[in-house]
């Protein structure tokens, strides 16, 4: 059975330009056989959601370093809902304090990977969440 | 171990050591090694203070003057930041290094919808001259210089600094500001760019040209290998790329009819200290020599002072870890040692809690104390360039010099730095290296104490700086009051003129000072540039 490639949109929302993490994860996911679209810097949530819909991705990954992850996640999930998108997983990486991981998950984020997360862990989680969505 | 590669045998003895820049290190060094690399005291080192300044730009190094300490500081509103500046100065800090929030760095006013959630978060919010008046209140401009960590719209902030100094009675000839103002490195790392490459470089050129005539004590550009390294470059690339970036700026200004001799004295450097200790020290020594040689041989600069590589060697951010954060205090001490042994003029350290967020006052003060202990207690002021003559260090310095030259040549082969950045060739190279490095960390080829060796399950909680939502509210109210109370006609006139000057290719600086005097906002001034220049579109590297 040939499996369809998992499509991931990686994005840097808003103003922050520290994209080492986003680029490194993009390369790791690509090596793990996924198809990657990277939005580049300074994207509004609207731009990210539009790109995700246009590219018909399975996963939206946000890299956030500024501490604004909770408000960004809320806005993104709200926008997805408004666009009636319910088949995309959302993952967040970056500088995420431990106590905020469960808060993000409660909001509806499917996976949180703070700096230092292992590539294996990220790819395995993505595959698992896609499989669960498909069921 | 650390960032270098170590190949060990079955008895855990080290068989091979390879530094990030690709230099292999031997178990021991002697006179023969110096012979092999062609080491010549007069040519390669010379006495401290003598060309090519490998040992030091000053004959006596820290004996005549200790380094300037400039912790990166700024958060919330200008009032909060002013209080923190004063606290740091009261504890012995003798320079400022201003952190701006992202909306300011991206040229957006605090009440711009795109600024939402970011006002005062990672630095101080600045909208107009009123904010600089508050931030720099009671700061002695003639005694304390200020680094301004801003790039895409550094011209705006340099103009505002001149305007606030004037307001407080300091003539522009007396003030010393170092705006970061290195747009090409923003495009390679860090990411706070706005305008397309050629317009970004033109603004850098404008500030250099202006400073030559009007701001003789300012250093209009700080070449930041620092952020390029943070993005994944090797130490040799950090220096090589900075020099090739400098070349792009030099050529822009030369095209305006100025001679390099007239303006290169205004270039300073911001370089990284994390990594292997010896590799950093060799890097700083080799960089000083190569910079002096490049300016003298390629650009005909003769006055010794103009050949100095003056720099802030510090930071070390990507060396710090969230795991066992107190280890960062110790790590940073060694990074600071590298800066001192490398002959830094200015320094600053990332604080131990900065892997999480911007530092608490306690953490910032610990960083300052680390620097003070080196100068006042441990003996780093005793003698200049104490490692000179070491078989190892001198061999390594020569090897590093060769590696840096190789990196410079690669950029030339890519058609120069502007081309390398526009095509994304350099960003791609660095991203691949960052990925290889991360893989090395994950498979334990590279060692980080507390992360992939000696890790602990339970981490103690650390007290962290917390973002206060009311700062944004206060700042928004403040900028709106400025807009209500200023002379609107003046502002409109100045901004119109700025647009014309920008379109005509004239130097924007004098007009920016007028705009600042009239309380035009950062968003309005940068907005004019946005309209005239457009915005950069990053090359896709995937």
HADDOCK unambig.tbl for C-alpha pairs under 7 A between the chains (distance, minus, plus):
assign (segid A and resid 15 and name CA) (segid B and resid 102 and name CA) 6.20 0.50 0.50
assign (segid A and resid 16 and name CA) (segid B and resid 102 and name CA) 6.81 0.50 0.50
assign (segid A and resid 17 and name CA) (segid B and resid 190 and name CA) 5.10 0.50 0.50
assign (segid A and resid 17 and name CA) (segid B and resid 191 and name CA) 3.79 0.50 0.50
assign (segid A and resid 17 and name CA) (segid B and resid 192 and name CA) 5.64 0.50 0.50
assign (segid A and resid 18 and name CA) (segid B and resid 189 and name CA) 6.98 0.50 0.50
assign (segid A and resid 18 and name CA) (segid B and resid 190 and name CA) 4.88 0.50 0.50
assign (segid A and resid 18 and name CA) (segid B and resid 191 and name CA) 6.13 0.50 0.50
assign (segid A and resid 20 and name CA) (segid B and resid 231 and name CA) 5.49 0.50 0.50
assign (segid A and resid 20 and name CA) (segid B and resid 431 and name CA) 6.86 0.50 0.50
assign (segid A and resid 23 and name CA) (segid B and resid 431 and name CA) 6.20 0.50 0.50
assign (segid A and resid 24 and name CA) (segid B and resid 431 and name CA) 6.46 0.50 0.50
assign (segid A and resid 24 and name CA) (segid B and resid 434 and name CA) 6.43 0.50 0.50
assign (segid A and resid 24 and name CA) (segid B and resid 435 and name CA) 4.88 0.50 0.50
assign (segid A and resid 27 and name CA) (segid B and resid 435 and name CA) 6.92 0.50 0.50
assign (segid A and resid 40 and name CA) (segid B and resid 538 and name CA) 6.85 0.50 0.50
assign (segid A and resid 66 and name CA) (segid B and resid 122 and name CA) 6.81 0.50 0.50
assign (segid A and resid 68 and name CA) (segid B and resid 117 and name CA) 6.32 0.50 0.50
assign (segid A and resid 95 and name CA) (segid B and resid 356 and name CA) 6.49 0.50 0.50
assign (segid A and resid 118 and name CA) (segid B and resid 442 and name CA) 6.64 0.50 0.50
